[in-house]
């Protein structure tokens, strides 16, 4: 493996805003924002919209999608094909 071509992996905190949870893991992602973790150290902070803590597949919660309303709205807008 060539040296000097790979990004540096370091500890980063990913915060899921929907579930209000945070994960400390290693990543190559950069962030200007920081957060103080429970161990007293300061780490870069990256906010994410969805993670395993809030994704329906991992939590077992299903979301009801109003497909009938979407189809009816589409048919009203663009007409029904004959």
N, C-alpha and C positions, 0 to 999 in steps of 0.2 A: 504494500500500500504506500502510495506517495505521501510524504509529509507536507503539511502546510496547505492542503486543498480542502480539508474537511472543516465544517463549522464547529465551534466549541460548544460542547454540551454542558449545561450547568443547571442547578436547581431553579425551578420556576413555579410560581403558584398560579394555577388556573382556577378562576372563580366562576361558578355557574350562578348567574343572576336569578334565573327562574327558580332554582331549588334552594338558593341561599346556602350553598356549600362551597368549599374550596379544597383543592387537591394540590399537594406538594409533590412534584415529579421533576424529572430531568427533561430538558428540551433545548433546542437551538434557537427558539423564538426569542426575540428581543422586545423589550418594553421600557418606556420611560417612567412608567408608574411603578411604585414599590409598595410592599405591605410587610408589616412585622408579623412573623409567624409565631406560633406557640413556643418554639424553642428559643425565642429572643432574637433571632437573626432576621435581617431584612432581605427579602427576595423580590425579584421583578414580578409584577402582577399582570396577568392577561385575563380579561373578562370574556367569557364565552356565553353564547345564547342557550346552548343545550349541551348536556353531557350525560353520562350514564346515570346520574342522580335525578335527571328530569325527563329523560327520553322514555316514551311509552313502552318501547320494547323491553327495556331493562327494568322498569318499575312495575310492569304488569297492568298499568292503568291504560284504558283505551279511551280514545277521544271519539265522540260522535261527530261525524262529518255530515253536514246537511247537503247530501248529494242531490236530493229531489229539488231543493230550493235552487241549487246552482243550475241544474238542468232546465228548470222552468224559466229562470232568469235568462239563460242562454237562448232558449226558444223564443222568448218575448223579444229579445234584442235582435236576433238574427232571423227569426221566422223558422217555422218547422218545414223541413224538407219533405216533399211529397214523393 
